[in-house]
Amino acid sequence: HDRQVHRSDPAGGQAAAAVKDADGTGRGFRGAPHRSLKRYLHLLHGIFQAQHQEGARISYQLYEARGSARTGRWSEPVLITGEGSVSSSEDFTLFQNQRPNVCSAGGAVYVAWERRERYSASDSIWIAQIDRNGLVPYTAEKIASGNSRRAVLFPLDGTVAVTWFDSRSGVEAVYFARRNGSLWEEEKVSSGKAPHLFAY
């Protein structure tokens, strides 16, 4: 399984390393190879994709497990792409979710991921804030459509920013956006004259 670990300290230093599965077994879940773990002070946020089943309907959802950097113990996973991530008129099981990416910025922790609606052929980029209880209610928002892929979050000037690529113009191009208050300011990074993918 692919994993990403980022360690943040109060001085802003960052380091990356490979780690084992959060619980060592992955029991209880049919996990997929899209995991992102974020170390924020002494708390680890582990986000992963797994199958969620309600009746005969199976969907891919994202879960969060919290770990202690001091004890090495992990909590039971909590569903974060459930009812609180969609409007009250929508059924979260009609959405497929994958490729989470986690970042701490401005004193908060954020997760970005790809979400696809049922019967749709393209993905959108969604971003939400998470805390020790899971997804913070009413913070999930779609910031890009047009078959958007591979969101990467990072802190910038005290706020959260994100890059991704999509094909809204007919060819894959890289985009960048940063939060400004309650809005997202978007810029096109690549020319769009030739395909550009996987911005980091």
C-alpha positions in Angstrom: 0.0 0.0 0.0 1.2 3.5 -0.8 1.4 5.8 2.2 2.4 9.4 2.8 3.6 10.7 6.2 4.2 14.3 6.9 5.5 15.5 10.3 4.9 19.1 11.3 6.4 20.8 14.2 5.7 24.2 15.7 8.7 25.7 13.9 7.3 24.6 10.6 9.8 21.9 9.8 8.7 19.0 7.7 10.0 15.5 7.0 8.7 12.5 5.1 9.1 8.8 5.9 7.5 5.4 5.1 5.5 3.7 7.8 3.6 0.5 8.4 -0.1 0.1 8.3 -1.8 2.2 11.0 -3.1 -0.8 13.0 -0.8 -3.4 11.5 -3.6 -5.6 10.2 -6.2 -3.4 8.4 -8.8 -5.7 10.1 -12.5 -4.9 9.4 -11.8 -3.0 6.2 -11.1 -3.8 2.6 -8.6 -1.1 2.2 -7.4 0.4 -1.0 -3.8 1.7 -1.6 -4.7 5.4 -1.1 -3.7 6.5 2.4 -2.4 9.7 3.8 -1.2 10.2 7.4 -0.6 13.6 9.0 1.4 14.2 12.1 0.2 17.4 13.8 1.9 18.0 17.1 1.4 14.8 19.1 -1.7 13.6 17.1 -1.6 11.5 14.0 -4.4 11.7 11.5 -4.6 8.6 9.3 -7.0 8.8 6.3 -7.6 5.8 4.2 -10.1 4.5 1.6 -12.2 1.4 2.2 -15.3 -0.3 1.0 -18.5 0.7 2.7 -21.6 -1.5 2.4 -25.2 -0.6 3.1 -27.6 -3.4 2.0 -26.5 -4.4 -1.5 -24.9 -1.1 -2.3 -21.1 -0.9 -2.0 -19.2 2.4 -2.3 -15.7 3.6 -1.6 -15.5 5.9 1.4 -12.8 7.6 3.4 -12.1 6.9 7.1 -10.0 8.6 9.7 -8.2 6.9 12.5 -6.4 8.9 15.2 -3.1 7.9 16.7 -0.9 9.0 19.5 2.7 9.8 18.6 3.6 9.0 22.2 1.9 5.7 22.8 1.6 4.4 19.2 -2.0 3.4 19.7 -4.8 4.1 17.2 -8.5 4.8 17.6 -11.3 3.0 15.8 -11.8 4.4 12.3 -14.5 7.0 11.8 -16.3 7.5 8.5 -15.5 11.1 7.2 -17.2 11.0 3.8 -20.6 10.2 5.3 -23.8 12.2 5.7 -21.9 15.3 7.0 -19.9 15.6 3.7 -22.9 16.0 1.4 -26.1 18.1 1.5 -29.1 16.8 3.4 -30.9 15.9 0.2 -28.0 13.7 -1.0 -27.1 10.1 -0.3 -23.4 9.8 0.5 -23.4 6.1 -0.6 -24.0 7.3 -4.2 -20.5 8.9 -4.2 -17.1 7.1 -4.7 -14.1 8.6 -2.9 -10.4 8.1 -3.3 -6.9 9.5 -3.1 -6.9 11.5 0.2 -4.2 14.0 0.9 -3.8 15.7 4.3 -2.2 18.9 5.4 -2.1 21.2 8.5 -2.3 24.9 7.8 -3.4 27.9 9.9 -3.9 25.8 13.0 -6.3 23.4 11.3 -6.0 20.1 9.5 -7.5 19.6 6.0 -8.1 16.7 3.8 -8.5 16.8 0.0 -9.8 13.9 -2.1 -11.3 12.9 -5.4 -15.1 12.3 -5.5 -17.2 10.8 -8.2 -21.0 10.9 -8.4 -22.9 7.8 -9.4 -23.3 7.5 -13.2 -20.6 10.2 -13.7 -17.5 9.5 -15.7 -15.4 12.3 -14.1 -14.0 13.2 -10.7 -14.1 16.4 -8.7 -11.7 17.7 -6.0 -13.3 18.2 -2.6 -11.7 19.7 0.5 -12.8 19.5 4.1 -11.5 20.3 7.6 -11.0 17.4 10.1 -10.4 17.2 13.8 -10.2 14.6 16.5 -13.9 13.8 16.0 -13.6 13.3 12.2 -14.9 15.7 9.5 -15.9 19.1 10.8 -19.6 19.6 9.9 -20.4 21.8 6.9 -16.8 22.2 5.8 -16.8 19.9 2.9 -16.8 21.7 -0.4 -16.2 21.0 -4.1 -13.4 23.3 -5.4 -12.8 21.8 -8.9 -14.6 19.6 -11.4 -13.8 18.8 -15.1 -12.3 15.3 -14.3 -10.0 16.7 -11.6 -7.2 14.5 -10.2 -4.4 14.2 -7.8 -5.0 17.0 -5.3 -2.0 18.0 -3.2 -2.5 20.2 -0.1 0.2 22.4 1.4 0.4 25.4 3.8 1.1 28.8 2.2 1.3 32.2 4.0 -0.8 31.0 7.0 -3.6 29.4 5.0 -4.2 26.2 3.0 -3.4 25.8 -0.7 -3.9 23.0 -3.2 -2.7 21.9 -6.7 -4.3 19.4 -9.0 -4.8 18.8 -12.7 -8.0 18.5 -14.8 -9.1 18.4 -18.4 -11.8 21.1 -18.4 -10.2 22.8 -21.4 -9.9 19.5 -23.4 -6.3 18.8 -22.4 -4.9 18.1 -18.9 -3.6 21.3 -17.2 -2.3 22.1 -13.7 -4.2 24.4 -11.4 -3.5 26.1 -8.1 -5.9 27.5 -5.5 -5.6 29.1 -2.1 -8.2 29.9 0.5 -8.9 33.5 1.0 -11.5 33.8 3.8 -14.5 31.7 2.7 -13.5 31.7 -1.0 -10.9 29.9 -3.1 -8.8 31.9 -5.5 -7.8 29.8 -8.5 -5.0 30.2 -11.0 -4.0 28.1 -14.0 -0.4 27.1 -13.7 0.4 25.3 -17.0 -0.3 26.6 -20.5 -2.7 24.0 -21.5 -1.1 23.7 -24.9 0.2 20.2 -24.0 -0.9 17.8 -21.3 0.6 18.5 -17.8 0.0 16.1 -14.9 0.9 15.4 -11.3 1.9 18.7 -9.8 3.7 18.5 -6.4 
